Amino acid sequence: YLAEAAREVTAVEIDRNLIPILDDTLSEYSNVTVINEDILKVDIAALAREKNGGRPIKVVANLPYYITTPIMMRLIATHLPFQKICMMVQKEVGTRFTAHPGSRAYGSISVYLSYYYSVKKEFFVSRKEFVPVPNVDSVVISFERRKELLPLKDESLFFNLVRDSFQFKRKNLRNNLKKYDLQVISDVLKKYNYDLTVRAENLSVEIFVSIA
């Protein structure tokens, strides 16, 4: 279906046993390249430069659930302006990806993703749809690239700040961010009617950007 819809498809598949099957299934399509490699070892940015020629890029994936977050972080780290990402993930992971401030599932990955993308749950997929039946349900998530990003002076600082803010989720910012200038953070929080006793799970991406 991707080969019929897209100008060009580059697929990364780690399972060597699937390559002959894919070769057979895709034999009629000249616009598909299958790379037998681990996606966590592939230079995604270099691959995109080689293949897309400046055209919009979409990422479509059915990910191994245990490495979903590392893969998403690698996609973000490429700084490629993916027009859209659509992937199937474990239901609980999808809840974290789409979580809003104040919810129990809200964490650093929720903040990272919402900075770059508008994240949406498209539909749920029951475990009964798979053979053999797994122990988890799934959800298809879409990530639409934001047209304008909030201005950041130091993206690395932003990522570190968010990570450290959620390091101990039940602790407040005063305890989690001791190595930062707490007076500066306090001054920013006051603008949003918060103080250093607030927990990271209550702060929006806009506040984290302001602090950074």
C-alpha positions as a LaTeX table, in Angstrom:
\begin{tabular}{lrrr}
\hline
Residue & $x$ (\AA) & $y$ (\AA) & $z$ (\AA) \\
\hline
Tyr1 & 0.00 & 0.00 & 0.00 \\
Leu2 & 2.85 & 2.42 & 0.73 \\
Ala3 & 4.49 & 1.61 & $-2.60$ \\
Glu4 & 1.27 & 2.44 & $-4.41$ \\
Ala5 & 0.74 & 5.71 & $-2.52$ \\
Ala6 & 4.24 & 7.18 & $-2.34$ \\
Arg7 & 6.80 & 8.37 & $-4.87$ \\
Glu8 & 9.49 & 6.35 & $-3.10$ \\
Val9 & 9.56 & 4.02 & $-0.10$ \\
Thr10 & 12.64 & 3.13 & 1.92 \\
Ala11 & 11.96 & 0.38 & 4.45 \\
Val12 & 14.24 & $-0.74$ & 7.26 \\
Glu13 & 13.74 & $-4.34$ & 8.41 \\
Ile14 & 16.05 & $-6.09$ & 10.87 \\
Asp15 & 14.71 & $-9.64$ & 10.38 \\
Arg16 & 16.87 & $-11.37$ & 7.77 \\
Asn17 & 14.25 & $-14.10$ & 7.30 \\
Leu18 & 11.73 & $-11.56$ & 6.03 \\
Ile19 & 13.91 & $-10.19$ & 3.24 \\
Pro20 & 13.16 & $-12.97$ & 0.68 \\
Ile21 & 9.45 & $-12.64$ & 1.47 \\
Leu22 & 9.57 & $-8.87$ & 0.99 \\
Asp23 & 11.52 & $-9.28$ & $-2.24$ \\
Asp24 & 8.76 & $-11.53$ & $-3.54$ \\
Thr25 & 5.88 & $-9.39$ & $-2.24$ \\
Leu26 & 7.38 & $-6.18$ & $-3.67$ \\
Ser27 & 8.68 & $-7.61$ & $-6.94$ \\
Glu28 & 6.23 & $-5.53$ & $-9.01$ \\
Tyr29 & 7.33 & $-2.24$ & $-7.46$ \\
Ser30 & 10.46 & $-0.39$ & $-8.59$ \\
Asn31 & 10.07 & 2.44 & $-6.05$ \\
Val32 & 10.87 & 0.42 & $-2.90$ \\
Thr33 & 14.24 & $-0.10$ & $-1.25$ \\
Val34 & 14.47 & $-2.56$ & 1.65 \\
Ile35 & 17.42 & $-2.17$ & 3.99 \\
Asn36 & 18.19 & $-5.22$ & 6.15 \\
Glu37 & 19.49 & $-3.33$ & 9.18 \\
Asp38 & 18.74 & $-2.29$ & 12.76 \\
Ile39 & 16.92 & 1.07 & 12.68 \\
Leu40 & 18.82 & 2.12 & 15.82 \\
Lys41 & 22.08 & 1.82 & 13.86 \\
Val42 & 20.94 & 3.44 & 10.62 \\
Asp43 & 22.01 & 7.04 & 9.92 \\
Ile44 & 18.47 & 8.28 & 9.28 \\
Ala45 & 19.53 & 11.83 & 8.37 \\
Ala46 & 22.03 & 10.59 & 5.77 \\
Leu47 & 19.44 & 8.18 & 4.37 \\
Ala48 & 16.91 & 11.00 & 4.03 \\
Arg49 & 19.43 & 13.26 & 2.28 \\
Glu50 & 20.23 & 10.47 & $-0.15$ \\
Lys51 & 16.65 & 9.50 & $-0.93$ \\
Asn52 & 14.27 & 12.43 & $-0.67$ \\
Gly53 & 15.98 & 15.27 & $-2.56$ \\
Gly54 & 14.37 & 17.94 & $-0.41$ \\
Arg55 & 10.85 & 16.57 & $-0.78$ \\
Pro56 & 8.49 & 16.12 & 2.20 \\
Ile57 & 9.16 & 13.00 & 4.25 \\
Lys58 & 6.63 & 10.83 & 6.03 \\
Val59 & 7.55 & 8.08 & 8.49 \\
Val60 & 5.29 & 5.04 & 8.76 \\
Ala61 & 6.15 & 2.33 & 11.24 \\
Asn62 & 4.99 & $-0.71$ & 13.14 \\
Leu63 & 7.63 & $-0.62$ & 15.85 \\
Pro64 & 9.05 & $-3.23$ & 18.20 \\
Tyr65 & 7.37 & $-2.04$ & 21.38 \\
Tyr66 & 10.41 & $-2.33$ & 23.62 \\
Ile67 & 12.36 & 0.24 & 21.57 \\
Thr68 & 9.54 & 2.62 & 20.62 \\
Thr69 & 10.80 & 5.55 & 22.72 \\
Pro70 & 14.48 & 5.23 & 21.64 \\
Ile71 & 13.37 & 5.24 & 18.01 \\
Met72 & 11.21 & 8.34 & 18.51 \\
Met73 & 14.11 & 10.11 & 20.22 \\
Arg74 & 16.39 & 9.20 & 17.29 \\
Leu75 & 13.86 & 10.63 & 14.84 \\
Ile76 & 13.72 & 13.88 & 16.84 \\
Ala77 & 17.52 & 14.03 & 17.08 \\
Thr78 & 17.88 & 14.00 & 13.27 \\
His79 & 16.24 & 17.47 & 13.15 \\
Leu80 & 14.63 & 16.40 & 9.90 \\
Pro81 & 11.34 & 18.22 & 9.27 \\
Phe82 & 9.22 & 15.09 & 8.94 \\
Gln83 & 5.90 & 16.22 & 7.55 \\
Lys84 & 4.09 & 13.46 & 9.39 \\
Ile85 & 4.84 & 10.35 & 11.44 \\
Cys86 & 2.30 & 7.55 & 11.77 \\
Met87 & 3.07 & 4.49 & 13.87 \\
Met88 & 1.49 & 1.68 & 15.83 \\
Val89 & 2.65 & 1.47 & 19.44 \\
Gln90 & 1.67 & $-0.28$ & 22.63 \\
Lys91 & $-1.48$ & 1.26 & 24.09 \\
Glu92 & 0.25 & 2.40 & 27.30 \\
Val93 & 3.07 & 4.02 & 25.33 \\
Gly94 & 0.52 & 5.80 & 23.15 \\
Thr95 & $-1.08$ & 7.17 & 26.31 \\
Arg96 & 2.30 & 8.64 & 27.37 \\
Phe97 & 2.93 & 10.09 & 23.92 \\
Thr98 & $-0.41$ & 11.91 & 23.88 \\
Ala99 & $-0.60$ & 12.84 & 27.59 \\
His100 & $-1.37$ & 16.39 & 28.71 \\
Pro101 & $-0.10$ & 18.30 & 31.78 \\
Gly102 & $-1.75$ & 17.15 & 34.99 \\
Ser103 & $-2.27$ & 13.54 & 33.91 \\
Arg104 & $-0.40$ & 10.61 & 35.47 \\
Ala105 & 0.98 & 9.51 & 32.10 \\
Tyr106 & 2.53 & 12.92 & 31.35 \\
Gly107 & 6.32 & 12.73 & 31.28 \\
Ser108 & 9.45 & 13.96 & 29.53 \\
Ile109 & 8.63 & 12.16 & 26.27 \\
Ser110 & 5.20 & 13.86 & 26.25 \\
Val111 & 6.93 & 17.24 & 26.49 \\
Tyr112 & 9.55 & 16.45 & 23.83 \\
Leu113 & 6.95 & 15.26 & 21.34 \\
Ser114 & 4.49 & 18.10 & 21.94 \\
Tyr115 & 7.26 & 20.64 & 21.31 \\
Tyr116 & 7.76 & 19.41 & 17.75 \\
Tyr117 & 4.45 & 17.77 & 16.88 \\
Ser118 & 0.72 & 17.84 & 17.31 \\
Val119 & 0.20 & 14.27 & 18.58 \\
Lys120 & $-3.08$ & 12.43 & 18.06 \\
Lys121 & $-4.48$ & 8.98 & 18.78 \\
Glu122 & $-6.01$ & 7.75 & 15.54 \\
Phe123 & $-7.52$ & 4.40 & 16.57 \\
Phe124 & $-7.04$ & 1.44 & 18.89 \\
Val125 & $-6.02$ & $-2.02$ & 17.72 \\
Ser126 & $-7.11$ & $-4.99$ & 19.82 \\
Arg127 & $-4.62$ & $-7.71$ & 20.72 \\
Lys128 & $-7.11$ & $-10.11$ & 19.12 \\
Glu129 & $-6.12$ & $-8.77$ & 15.68 \\
Phe130 & $-2.72$ & $-10.52$ & 15.94 \\
Val131 & $-1.59$ & $-14.12$ & 15.62 \\
Pro132 & $-0.31$ & $-15.22$ & 18.04 \\
Val133 & $-2.26$ & $-12.99$ & 20.44 \\
Pro134 & 0.13 & $-10.71$ & 22.41 \\
Asn135 & $-0.36$ & $-9.57$ & 25.99 \\
Val136 & $-0.99$ & $-5.93$ & 25.07 \\
Asp137 & $-3.38$ & $-3.81$ & 23.05 \\
Ser138 & $-2.09$ & $-1.28$ & 20.53 \\
Val139 & $-2.91$ & 2.17 & 19.22 \\
Val140 & $-2.06$ & 4.01 & 16.02 \\
Ile141 & $-0.61$ & 7.47 & 16.69 \\
Ser142 & $-0.03$ & 10.32 & 14.25 \\
Phe143 & 2.48 & 13.15 & 14.70 \\
Glu144 & 1.87 & 16.27 & 12.61 \\
Arg145 & 4.85 & 18.62 & 12.44 \\
Arg146 & 4.11 & 22.03 & 14.00 \\
Lys147 & 4.45 & 24.82 & 11.45 \\
Glu148 & 6.07 & 27.13 & 13.99 \\
Leu149 & 8.17 & 26.00 & 16.95 \\
Leu150 & 8.47 & 27.93 & 20.18 \\
Pro151 & 11.80 & 29.81 & 20.13 \\
Leu152 & 14.61 & 28.06 & 21.99 \\
Lys153 & 18.07 & 29.51 & 22.61 \\
Asp154 & 19.56 & 26.15 & 23.55 \\
Glu155 & 17.78 & 22.97 & 22.51 \\
Ser156 & 20.22 & 20.75 & 24.42 \\
Leu157 & 19.51 & 22.68 & 27.63 \\
Phe158 & 15.79 & 22.28 & 27.03 \\
Phe159 & 16.09 & 18.50 & 26.66 \\
Asn160 & 18.27 & 18.18 & 29.76 \\
Leu161 & 16.01 & 20.44 & 31.81 \\
Val162 & 12.90 & 18.42 & 30.92 \\
Arg163 & 14.64 & 15.11 & 31.59 \\
Asp164 & 15.92 & 16.29 & 34.98 \\
Ser165 & 12.54 & 17.78 & 35.92 \\
Phe166 & 10.92 & 14.35 & 35.58 \\
Gln167 & 13.86 & 12.42 & 37.07 \\
Phe168 & 11.97 & 11.68 & 40.29 \\
Lys169 & 8.35 & 12.11 & 39.31 \\
Arg170 & 6.94 & 12.50 & 42.83 \\
Lys171 & 9.46 & 15.21 & 43.74 \\
Asn172 & 8.97 & 18.90 & 43.03 \\
Leu173 & 11.17 & 21.11 & 40.87 \\
Arg174 & 13.14 & 22.42 & 43.83 \\
Asn175 & 14.37 & 18.89 & 44.57 \\
Asn176 & 14.82 & 17.71 & 40.98 \\
Leu177 & 16.62 & 20.80 & 39.67 \\
Lys178 & 19.14 & 21.51 & 42.43 \\
Lys179 & 22.00 & 21.80 & 39.95 \\
Tyr180 & 20.24 & 24.65 & 38.11 \\
Asp181 & 19.79 & 28.30 & 39.09 \\
Leu182 & 16.65 & 27.93 & 41.19 \\
Gln183 & 16.16 & 31.70 & 41.49 \\
Val184 & 15.88 & 32.04 & 37.72 \\
Ile185 & 13.46 & 29.11 & 37.59 \\
Ser186 & 11.42 & 30.59 & 40.44 \\
Asp187 & 11.15 & 33.93 & 38.64 \\
Val188 & 9.86 & 32.25 & 35.48 \\
Leu189 & 7.38 & 30.08 & 37.39 \\
Lys190 & 5.90 & 33.15 & 39.10 \\
Lys191 & 4.83 & 34.46 & 35.70 \\
Tyr192 & 2.66 & 31.35 & 35.37 \\
Asn193 & 1.40 & 31.43 & 39.00 \\
Tyr194 & 3.60 & 28.52 & 40.09 \\
Asp195 & 6.51 & 28.18 & 42.50 \\
Leu196 & 9.30 & 25.66 & 43.07 \\
Thr197 & 6.97 & 23.29 & 44.91 \\
Val198 & 5.26 & 22.41 & 41.64 \\
Arg199 & 5.84 & 19.00 & 40.05 \\
Ala200 & 6.98 & 18.68 & 36.47 \\
Glu201 & 3.82 & 16.81 & 35.50 \\
Asn202 & 1.81 & 20.03 & 35.96 \\
Leu203 & 3.86 & 22.19 & 33.60 \\
Ser204 & 3.15 & 22.71 & 29.91 \\
Val205 & 5.76 & 22.63 & 27.17 \\
Glu206 & 5.51 & 26.43 & 26.96 \\
Ile207 & 6.65 & 26.79 & 30.57 \\
Phe208 & 9.59 & 24.41 & 30.08 \\
Val209 & 10.62 & 26.43 & 27.02 \\
Ser210 & 10.40 & 29.67 & 29.02 \\
Ile211 & 12.61 & 28.24 & 31.77 \\
Ala212 & 15.14 & 26.90 & 29.25 \\
\hline
\end{tabular}
